[in-house]
Amino acid sequence: PNGSGPMRDEEGRKRKLNAELANGRLAMMAIIGMFFQDGLTGSAWGDWSLYVGSPLRAFESELGVQAPFGFWDPLGLSKDGDADAFRRRRITEIKHGRISMLACLGYITPEYFKWPGYCSTSEKLAFTDIPNGLAALEKVPGAGWTQMFLFGGLIERGLYVQDPSRAPGDFENGGVLGVPNGSNLPDGEAKTKKLNAELANGRLAMMAIMGMMFQDGLTGSAWGSWDLYTDSPLRASEDDARDISKVARSARGGAGGTFDPAAQIGATAPLGFWDPLGFTSKGGEENFLKLRGAELKHGRVAMLAIIGFLGQPSWRFPGFEGAPDGVRALTEAPGSTGFACLFLLVGFFELRILADLEEENEPGNFGDPFKMIKTQSGGYDERWRNLELNNGRLAMVGAIGTITANWYTGLDAYQQWQAAKPATIAFIKTTLWFAP
């Protein structure tokens, strides 16, 4: 109380009070989680293996519990331990997975092969006249859809009837790949491996077919290009062409303008312009430039971080030979002292030097202060800018993974790969039925 006296700086006082509120909200969530985990496992940092009373343990030995997630039920649908409900959901999961795998094949196959002859002789509708994907819904006659619906119902109710005494999805007259009265799966470990592979591939197929249908609906094709999605709210203007002069602004942004974010640098294959959360849908050019500058900055730092993680097991700066690897270098001298000096040095460049070099250029373009490349762009052309953005994006994902793994395990980047090798091989063998 009254330790430092009242704060005279109104702006600083407001900032600190906001920080207190934000940290308090985070702490409330954290302490609830710690209490909850402590009550279940006996420790705020308790491992899942200590929660012996979990109702989910009733299903830990079931098919589908495999790397990397193990038993994954984030919505807690199985938390009541009801075996009948679990069996019903497993039957539904297998059925939807099988249908989704067939649906994915149905999307891919017509791109290369269509049946000869006519789908409807009365309407002179040949199979080759039927488009692929969702457009076929309007082209195929109603009688055709009725026949397919009735055929599916006949298979469901007449041929593949679930026997309560058999495992979910295991039909007496259904062999490998569901071929009626075909070859049967071998018993033992080989059967378990193939059934786990079916579940894993079915789950993947459910995600894949939803993505293909969604993309088909937006672009007119399951493989449709972003350019075909003309009604996207992310397109600020359809007629705007790329105009470098509009992009050239100071590091602090610039005058807003109507332009197409999808036409800017960084929209490259295979995703094209990718903004699933719609960050660029509002704020116009000024907001886009601000986000692009932040992306470049974080990407460059991440690339340097990855180089640092790879280089430090082999070489250290003089005086830092005894510093621990990775994140733990920040926890003790001389690593923490070196980081503080580096922080101040970077801040000086950020606030005093780089902002002036970026003036009147597009975000992140500091020109060629050392005159190393004799071109008008200083070598920073469209190709190199796209390369930098893509490598920076990859480096950001890699840096987050490497930092998290290093903090949790204490292993350097090379040791992490070695430690992950057995789990990766086990995951491949479990997921891919043809894996050796």
C-alpha positions as CSV (number, residue, x, y, z in Angstrom):
1,P,0.0,0.0,0.0
2,N,1.2,3.4,-1.0
3,G,4.5,1.9,-2.0
4,S,5.1,3.8,-5.2
5,G,2.6,6.5,-4.7
6,P,-0.3,7.5,-7.1
7,M,0.3,7.2,-10.8
8,R,0.4,10.7,-12.5
9,D,0.5,9.4,-16.0
10,E,-3.2,8.9,-17.0
11,E,-2.3,6.9,-20.1
12,G,0.1,4.6,-18.3
13,R,-2.4,4.1,-15.5
14,K,-5.1,3.1,-18.0
15,R,-2.7,0.7,-19.7
16,K,-1.7,-1.0,-16.4
17,L,-5.3,-1.3,-15.2
18,N,-6.2,-2.9,-18.5
19,A,-3.3,-5.3,-18.1
20,E,-4.5,-6.2,-14.6
21,L,-8.0,-7.0,-15.8
22,A,-6.7,-9.1,-18.7
23,N,-4.3,-11.0,-16.5
24,G,-7.0,-11.5,-13.9
25,R,-9.4,-13.0,-16.4
26,L,-6.6,-15.4,-17.6
27,A,-5.8,-16.2,-14.0
28,M,-9.4,-17.0,-13.2
29,M,-9.6,-19.5,-16.1
30,A,-6.2,-20.9,-15.1
31,I,-7.0,-21.5,-11.4
32,I,-10.3,-23.2,-12.3
33,G,-8.4,-25.5,-14.6
34,M,-5.7,-26.2,-12.0
35,F,-8.4,-27.0,-9.3
36,F,-10.2,-29.3,-11.7
37,Q,-7.1,-31.1,-12.8
38,D,-5.9,-31.4,-9.2
39,G,-9.2,-32.8,-8.1
40,L,-9.2,-35.5,-10.9
41,T,-5.5,-36.5,-10.8
42,G,-4.2,-35.3,-7.4
43,S,-2.0,-32.7,-8.8
44,A,-2.4,-29.4,-10.8
45,W,0.1,-30.9,-13.3
46,G,-1.3,-34.4,-13.0
47,D,-1.0,-36.8,-15.9
48,W,-4.0,-38.5,-17.4
49,S,-2.8,-41.9,-16.2
50,L,-3.5,-40.7,-12.6
51,Y,-7.2,-40.1,-13.3
52,V,-8.2,-43.8,-12.6
53,G,-11.8,-42.9,-12.0
54,S,-12.5,-41.5,-15.5
55,P,-15.6,-43.0,-17.2
56,L,-13.7,-42.7,-20.5
57,R,-11.4,-45.5,-19.4
58,A,-14.2,-48.0,-20.3
59,F,-13.4,-47.3,-23.9
60,E,-9.6,-47.0,-23.9
61,S,-9.2,-50.5,-25.4
62,E,-11.7,-50.0,-28.2
63,L,-10.8,-49.8,-31.9
64,G,-9.9,-46.4,-33.1
65,V,-7.8,-45.4,-30.0
66,Q,-4.5,-44.7,-31.8
67,A,-1.7,-42.3,-32.2
68,P,-1.4,-39.3,-32.2
69,F,-4.5,-38.4,-30.2
70,G,-5.3,-41.7,-28.4
71,F,-8.8,-41.6,-27.1
72,W,-10.1,-38.3,-28.4
73,D,-13.5,-37.1,-27.3
74,P,-13.3,-33.3,-26.8
75,L,-17.1,-32.9,-26.5
76,G,-17.3,-35.6,-23.8
77,L,-20.0,-37.6,-25.6
78,S,-18.7,-40.8,-23.9
79,K,-18.2,-39.4,-20.5
80,D,-21.2,-41.1,-19.0
81,G,-19.6,-44.5,-19.7
82,D,-22.7,-45.8,-21.5
83,A,-21.6,-48.8,-23.5
84,D,-24.8,-49.0,-25.6
85,A,-24.5,-45.4,-26.6
86,F,-20.8,-45.8,-27.5
87,R,-21.7,-48.8,-29.7
88,R,-24.4,-46.9,-31.5
89,R,-22.0,-44.0,-32.2
90,R,-19.3,-46.4,-33.3
91,I,-21.7,-48.0,-35.8
92,T,-22.7,-44.6,-37.1
93,E,-19.0,-43.5,-37.3
94,I,-18.1,-46.6,-39.4
95,K,-21.1,-46.2,-41.6
96,H,-20.4,-42.5,-42.3
97,G,-16.7,-43.2,-42.8
98,R,-17.4,-45.9,-45.4
99,I,-19.9,-43.7,-47.3
100,S,-17.4,-40.8,-47.2
101,M,-14.6,-43.0,-48.6
102,L,-16.9,-44.0,-51.5
103,A,-18.0,-40.4,-52.0
104,C,-14.4,-39.2,-52.3
105,L,-13.8,-41.9,-54.9
106,G,-17.0,-40.8,-56.6
107,Y,-15.7,-37.2,-56.8
108,I,-12.3,-38.3,-58.2
109,T,-13.3,-41.1,-60.7
110,P,-15.5,-39.1,-63.0
111,E,-12.6,-36.8,-63.7
112,Y,-11.0,-39.7,-65.6
113,F,-13.8,-42.2,-66.4
114,K,-17.6,-42.1,-66.9
115,W,-19.9,-45.0,-67.8
116,P,-20.7,-45.4,-71.5
117,G,-24.4,-45.4,-72.5
118,Y,-27.4,-43.5,-71.2
119,C,-28.5,-42.6,-67.7
120,S,-31.9,-41.8,-69.0
121,T,-33.0,-43.1,-72.4
122,S,-36.2,-41.2,-72.4
123,E,-34.4,-37.9,-71.9
124,K,-31.5,-38.9,-74.1
125,L,-29.2,-38.1,-71.1
126,A,-25.8,-39.9,-71.5
127,F,-23.5,-40.5,-68.5
128,T,-20.9,-38.3,-70.2
129,D,-23.4,-35.4,-70.2
130,I,-23.6,-35.4,-66.4
131,P,-21.2,-33.0,-64.7
132,N,-19.1,-34.0,-61.8
133,G,-19.9,-33.0,-58.2
134,L,-22.9,-31.0,-56.9
135,A,-23.9,-29.9,-60.3
136,A,-25.0,-33.6,-61.0
137,L,-27.9,-33.0,-58.4
138,E,-29.8,-30.9,-61.0
139,K,-28.8,-33.0,-64.0
140,V,-29.8,-36.5,-62.9
141,P,-33.5,-37.1,-63.2
142,G,-35.6,-37.6,-60.0
143,A,-36.3,-41.2,-61.0
144,G,-32.6,-41.9,-60.9
145,W,-32.1,-40.5,-57.4
146,T,-35.1,-42.5,-56.3
147,Q,-33.6,-45.7,-57.6
148,M,-30.3,-44.9,-55.8
149,F,-32.1,-44.1,-52.5
150,L,-34.1,-47.3,-52.7
151,F,-31.0,-49.4,-53.5
152,G,-29.1,-47.9,-50.6
153,G,-32.1,-48.7,-48.3
154,L,-32.2,-52.3,-49.6
155,I,-28.5,-52.7,-48.8
156,E,-29.0,-51.1,-45.4
157,R,-32.0,-53.1,-44.3
158,G,-31.6,-56.3,-46.2
159,L,-28.0,-57.2,-46.8
160,Y,-25.8,-55.5,-44.2
161,V,-27.9,-55.9,-41.0
162,Q,-25.9,-55.3,-37.8
163,D,-25.8,-58.4,-35.5
164,P,-25.7,-57.4,-31.8
165,S,-23.3,-60.3,-31.1
166,R,-20.8,-59.0,-33.6
167,A,-18.5,-56.0,-33.5
168,P,-19.8,-52.6,-34.9
169,G,-19.5,-52.7,-38.7
170,D,-18.7,-56.4,-38.8
171,F,-21.3,-58.1,-41.0
172,E,-21.5,-61.9,-41.5
173,N,-21.9,-61.6,-45.3
174,G,-19.5,-58.7,-45.8
175,G,-15.9,-59.5,-46.6
176,V,-12.8,-57.4,-47.3
177,L,-13.8,-53.9,-48.6
178,G,-17.4,-54.8,-47.9
179,V,-17.7,-57.2,-50.9
180,P,-20.7,-59.4,-50.1
181,N,-19.6,-63.0,-49.1
182,G,-16.1,-62.1,-50.2
183,S,-12.9,-63.0,-48.4
184,N,-12.9,-62.6,-44.6
185,L,-10.4,-60.6,-42.6
186,P,-7.8,-62.6,-40.8
187,D,-8.1,-62.9,-37.0
188,G,-5.7,-61.5,-34.5
189,E,-3.4,-58.5,-34.8
190,A,-3.7,-58.2,-38.5
191,K,-7.5,-57.8,-38.3
192,T,-7.1,-55.2,-35.6
193,K,-4.6,-53.3,-37.7
194,K,-6.9,-53.3,-40.8
195,L,-10.0,-52.2,-38.8
196,N,-8.0,-49.4,-37.2
197,A,-6.8,-48.3,-40.6
198,E,-10.5,-48.3,-41.8
199,L,-11.6,-46.1,-39.0
200,A,-8.7,-43.7,-39.5
201,N,-9.2,-43.4,-43.2
202,G,-12.9,-43.1,-42.7
203,R,-12.4,-40.1,-40.4
204,L,-10.1,-38.5,-42.9
205,A,-12.6,-39.1,-45.7
206,M,-15.4,-37.5,-43.7
207,M,-13.3,-34.3,-43.4
208,A,-12.2,-34.6,-47.1
209,I,-15.7,-35.0,-48.6
210,M,-17.0,-32.0,-46.6
211,G,-14.1,-29.9,-47.8
212,M,-14.7,-31.1,-51.4
213,M,-18.4,-30.3,-51.3
214,F,-17.8,-27.0,-49.7
215,Q,-15.3,-26.0,-52.3
216,D,-17.5,-27.3,-55.1
217,G,-20.4,-25.2,-53.8
218,L,-18.3,-22.0,-53.8
219,T,-16.2,-22.5,-56.9
220,G,-18.2,-24.9,-59.0
221,S,-15.6,-27.7,-58.7
222,A,-14.1,-29.8,-56.0
223,W,-10.8,-28.7,-57.3
224,G,-12.0,-25.2,-58.1
225,S,-9.6,-22.3,-58.0
226,W,-10.1,-19.3,-55.7
227,D,-10.5,-17.2,-58.9
228,L,-13.9,-18.9,-59.5
229,Y,-15.3,-17.8,-56.1
230,T,-16.4,-14.4,-57.4
231,D,-19.0,-13.8,-54.6
232,S,-16.5,-14.1,-51.7
233,P,-16.8,-11.3,-49.2
234,L,-13.0,-11.1,-49.1
235,R,-12.9,-9.7,-52.6
236,A,-13.1,-5.9,-52.0
237,S,-13.3,-5.3,-55.8
238,E,-13.4,-7.6,-58.8
239,D,-11.9,-5.1,-61.3
240,D,-8.9,-4.0,-59.3
241,A,-5.6,-5.1,-60.9
242,R,-2.4,-5.3,-58.9
243,D,-1.0,-1.9,-58.5
244,I,2.4,-1.7,-56.8
245,S,2.0,2.1,-56.3
246,K,-1.1,1.4,-54.2
247,V,0.8,-1.0,-52.1
248,A,3.8,1.2,-51.5
249,R,3.2,2.9,-48.2
250,S,5.1,3.7,-45.0
251,A,5.7,1.1,-42.3
252,R,2.8,2.7,-40.4
253,G,0.3,1.9,-43.2
254,G,-1.1,4.5,-45.6
255,A,-4.1,5.9,-47.3
256,G,-6.9,3.3,-47.5
257,G,-8.2,2.3,-50.9
258,T,-10.5,-0.2,-52.7
259,F,-8.3,-3.1,-53.8
260,D,-8.4,-6.9,-54.0
261,P,-6.4,-8.6,-51.2
262,A,-6.4,-11.8,-53.3
263,A,-4.4,-10.0,-56.0
264,Q,-1.5,-9.1,-53.6
265,I,1.8,-10.8,-53.2
266,G,1.6,-14.0,-51.1
267,A,-1.4,-15.6,-52.8
268,T,0.4,-18.7,-54.0
269,A,-0.4,-22.3,-54.8
270,P,-1.8,-24.6,-53.4
271,L,-4.0,-22.5,-51.1
272,G,-4.1,-19.3,-53.2
273,F,-5.4,-16.4,-51.1
274,W,-6.1,-18.0,-47.7
275,D,-7.8,-16.0,-45.0
276,P,-10.3,-18.4,-43.3
277,L,-10.9,-16.1,-40.4
278,G,-11.6,-13.1,-42.6
279,F,-9.0,-10.7,-41.1
280,T,-8.7,-8.8,-44.4
281,S,-12.4,-8.6,-45.0
282,K,-12.6,-5.3,-43.1
283,G,-10.4,-2.3,-42.8
284,G,-9.4,-2.0,-46.5
285,E,-5.9,-1.5,-47.7
286,E,-4.6,0.1,-44.5
287,N,-5.5,-2.9,-42.4
288,F,-4.1,-5.3,-45.1
289,L,-0.7,-3.4,-45.1
290,K,-0.6,-3.5,-41.3
291,L,-1.2,-7.3,-41.3
292,R,1.3,-7.9,-44.1
293,G,4.0,-6.0,-42.2
294,A,3.4,-8.0,-39.1
295,E,3.4,-11.3,-41.1
296,L,6.8,-10.4,-42.7
297,K,8.3,-9.4,-39.4
298,H,7.2,-12.5,-37.6
299,G,8.2,-14.7,-40.5
300,R,11.8,-13.2,-40.6
301,V,12.2,-13.6,-36.8
302,A,10.9,-17.2,-37.1
303,M,13.4,-18.1,-39.8
304,L,16.2,-16.7,-37.7
305,A,14.9,-18.6,-34.7
306,I,14.9,-21.9,-36.6
307,I,18.5,-21.3,-37.7
308,G,19.4,-20.6,-34.1
309,F,17.8,-23.8,-32.9
310,L,19.6,-25.8,-35.6
311,G,22.9,-24.1,-35.0
312,Q,23.3,-23.9,-31.3
313,P,24.0,-27.6,-30.7
314,S,27.1,-27.2,-32.8
315,W,28.3,-23.7,-32.2
316,R,27.9,-21.0,-29.5
317,F,28.9,-17.4,-29.3
318,P,32.1,-16.9,-27.2
319,G,31.1,-16.6,-23.5
320,F,27.8,-18.5,-24.0
321,E,29.3,-22.0,-24.1
322,G,27.7,-23.0,-20.8
323,A,24.2,-21.7,-21.6
324,P,21.5,-24.4,-21.8
325,D,19.9,-25.2,-25.1
326,G,16.7,-23.7,-26.4
327,V,14.1,-21.9,-24.3
328,R,15.9,-22.7,-21.1
329,A,18.7,-20.3,-22.1
330,L,16.4,-17.5,-21.1
331,T,16.1,-18.7,-17.5
332,E,19.7,-18.2,-16.4
333,A,22.8,-16.1,-17.1
334,P,24.5,-15.5,-19.4
335,G,21.6,-16.5,-21.8
336,S,19.1,-14.2,-20.1
337,T,21.5,-11.3,-20.0
338,G,22.3,-11.8,-23.7
339,F,18.6,-11.9,-24.6
340,A,18.0,-8.6,-22.7
341,C,20.8,-7.0,-24.8
342,L,19.4,-8.5,-28.0
343,F,16.0,-7.2,-27.1
344,L,17.2,-3.6,-26.7
345,L,19.3,-3.8,-29.9
346,V,16.3,-5.1,-31.9
347,G,14.1,-2.5,-30.5
348,F,16.5,0.3,-31.5
349,F,16.6,-1.0,-35.1
350,E,12.8,-1.4,-35.2
351,L,12.0,2.1,-33.9
352,R,14.9,4.2,-35.3
353,I,16.3,2.6,-38.4
354,L,14.0,0.2,-40.2
355,A,11.0,2.5,-40.2
356,D,12.9,5.1,-42.1
357,L,14.2,2.6,-44.6
358,E,10.7,1.3,-45.3
359,E,9.3,4.8,-45.9
360,E,7.4,5.0,-49.3
361,N,7.9,1.3,-49.9
362,E,5.6,-1.7,-49.5
363,P,5.6,-3.4,-46.1
364,G,8.9,-5.1,-45.3
365,N,10.8,-3.6,-48.2
366,F,13.9,-1.8,-46.8
367,G,15.5,-1.4,-50.2
368,D,19.2,-2.4,-50.7
369,P,21.1,-0.2,-48.2
370,F,24.4,-2.0,-48.9
371,K,23.9,-1.8,-52.8
372,M,24.5,-5.5,-53.2
373,I,22.2,-6.1,-56.2
374,K,22.2,-3.7,-59.2
375,T,18.5,-3.8,-60.0
376,Q,15.8,-1.2,-59.6
377,S,14.0,-3.4,-57.0
378,G,17.2,-4.2,-55.2
379,G,16.5,-7.9,-56.0
380,Y,13.3,-7.8,-54.0
381,D,10.9,-8.7,-56.9
382,E,7.7,-10.6,-56.8
383,R,9.3,-14.0,-57.0
384,W,11.6,-13.3,-54.0
385,R,8.8,-11.7,-52.0
386,N,6.6,-14.8,-52.5
387,L,9.5,-17.1,-51.5
388,E,10.2,-15.0,-48.4
389,L,6.5,-15.1,-47.3
390,N,6.1,-18.8,-47.9
391,N,9.3,-19.7,-46.0
392,G,8.4,-17.3,-43.3
393,R,5.0,-18.9,-42.8
394,L,6.5,-22.4,-42.7
395,A,9.1,-21.1,-40.2
396,M,6.5,-19.6,-37.9
397,V,4.7,-23.0,-37.6
398,G,8.1,-24.8,-37.2
399,A,9.3,-22.3,-34.6
400,I,6.2,-22.7,-32.5
401,G,6.4,-26.5,-32.6
402,T,10.2,-26.5,-31.9
403,I,9.9,-24.0,-29.0
404,T,6.9,-25.9,-27.4
405,A,8.6,-29.3,-27.7
406,N,11.9,-27.9,-26.4
407,W,10.2,-26.3,-23.4
408,Y,8.3,-29.5,-22.6
409,T,11.0,-32.1,-23.3
410,G,14.3,-30.2,-22.9
411,L,15.5,-31.7,-26.2
412,D,17.1,-29.7,-29.0
413,A,15.8,-29.7,-32.6
414,Y,17.8,-32.7,-33.7
415,Q,16.9,-34.7,-30.6
416,Q,13.2,-33.9,-31.1
417,W,13.3,-35.6,-34.5
418,Q,15.0,-38.7,-33.1
419,A,12.5,-38.9,-30.3
420,A,9.5,-38.5,-32.6
421,K,10.7,-41.2,-35.0
422,P,9.2,-44.2,-33.2
423,A,5.8,-42.5,-32.7
424,T,5.8,-41.4,-36.4
425,I,6.5,-44.9,-37.6
426,A,3.8,-46.4,-35.3
427,F,1.3,-43.8,-36.6
428,I,2.0,-44.7,-40.2
429,K,1.8,-48.4,-39.6
430,T,-1.5,-48.0,-37.7
431,T,-3.1,-45.6,-40.2
432,L,-2.0,-47.1,-43.5
433,W,-3.1,-50.7,-43.8
434,F,-0.5,-51.5,-46.5
435,A,2.4,-50.1,-44.5
436,P,5.1,-52.8,-43.7
